[in-house]
Every structure is written in structure tokens, then in C-alpha cells.
Amino acid sequence: MSTAGIPDVLARIADDRRRRIAELQRATPAHMLRQRLGAAPPAGRLERALRREPGGALRMICEIKRRSPSKGLLRETVDPAALAATYQAGGAAAISVVTEPDHFGGDLAWIDAVRAATTLPVLLKDFVVDDWQLTDAAVRGADAVLLIVAMHSDVALQRLISAARLLGLDALVEVHTLAELQLALRAGATVVGINNRDLHTFDVDLGTSLALLPKLPPQVATVAESGLSTPDDLARLRATRCDAVLMGEVFMTSADPAATLQRLAEAARG
């Protein structure tokens, strides 16, 4: 996949991920990975968990993330299984696990640990540059993967969504602009994440979600992402057609993630 036209930060991450995935493929070729697959369960587990009833509580995807390019180190020591248990006990609808190692300090093995610790849908949040990653996600027991529209052409995005579905995975298709949203819908996205962070500048504007949410058809599950940390943020989104919010840094920087989740879950219920 060419990185021409991709924002600089995203291009660097994609290039680094491509090198890492090539190493993993040499160690475990795709045909060997496929031998570990069981029967693919029907896709839709994440989508069903995120849809909310009219006037109901916002669903919460709680994230496990060690660091970020914009904020640096968030948490020195990460116990993904313990955090997953905390999130489930606190009312999360799903758990997101950031597995990219070079820029986010993640680890693919965290998916295995989280899968063993929770019955909630697990989202593998990474930078997908190859179908191999989808197969690996399914082998590890993930329920969904992140696909970033800014990284892919129309044809490539459609192919990845279809490939994920065949493996029993939902695709959380991430957009930041109206043009990206339109591309996602043309490609068949059924779960769309609106990223409030501009990948060109890494600036965050919560108005991005508020502007794009009315453009989404009712049959598509919607997730607001990035920069959400206060009850007021959730109150604003609860008044829209947003189904769910994805929150990570607010928990990873908290001295008491359980208490922070309780406070935000109350706001999500209204």
C-alpha cells in the first residue's frame, strides 16, 4: 500500500507497522496462521453491543493504551487483564486494545490476555496495512478491528471490510471528514467511528463528531472517539444520535480507573 497522500504522522506509523508486520509474516506465514482458525462466528458482536435505544444510555468502549504520540506515556505499567475486568465490572459495552508497539507501546499479546479476562466484545485497535492482521486478530479471539479510512483507497477499504466479515470480525471504520465518511459508507461500513483528532495536526475538536453525526444513516452504529474526558462531553453526545463513545486516556491516566468509569458511566446514562 502506498502512503502517498497520507498525513505525515499516520504515514510514519503505517510505514513502521508495515515493517513490523512483514517480520511477523516471515515468522508465521499466512497459511500457517489460517490453520489456527476455528469456525468463524457470525460478525456483528461489536455492532450489537454498541447500539443504544432512543433516549438510552450511551454505550462505552473503554480502551487499554500505554502511550500516544500526542500525550506520550500514559501509564508505566499496564495489566490488560486487570483493566479489562475493571471495565467490564464498571459497565463498559466493549473493550478496545491498542496493540501498535512503536508509537503506542502496545502488544498483540494483550488481545489474548483481555480475551481470557472478559466476555465483552474486544476491539483490536491497530493500523491495518495487510490482511494478515485480520487473520491474526481472529486467531487471537478479537471481535472487531479498526480500519482507518485515511489509510486506504475505496477499493482497499471495501476489500478489508469484506475480509473482516468473512473472519467473523466487525470493522470499526474511522473517519474524520465528510469525504471520509462518504467513502466509509460506500465501502459498506456498518460501524463508523468519528475521530475528533485531526491526523494532520493531532489537534482535537469535539465539534467534529457533532458536525458529522447528523450525516450518518440510522442503520449505521456510530462511535465518537478522542478527546472525551468529562461528564459534559458525554451529555453533549447523549443528546445526539451517537450510539457510543470510545475513551481511553481518561482511564489510563487515572489513579482510580474504576471510580473514573463510575463517574462517566453515570453521565452516559443521563
PyMOL commands that set and color helices and strands:
alter all, ss='L'
color gray80, all
select helices_A, chain A and resi 8-27+30-34+45-50+80-89+101-104+109-117+131-140+149-151+154-166+178-186+207-215+231-238+249-252+257-269
alter helices_A, ss='H'
color red, helices_A
select strands_A, chain A and resi 59-64+67-68+72-73+94-98+122-125+144-148+170-175+191-195+221-225+244-247
alter strands_A, ss='S'
color yellow, strands_A
deselect
rebuild
show_as cartoon
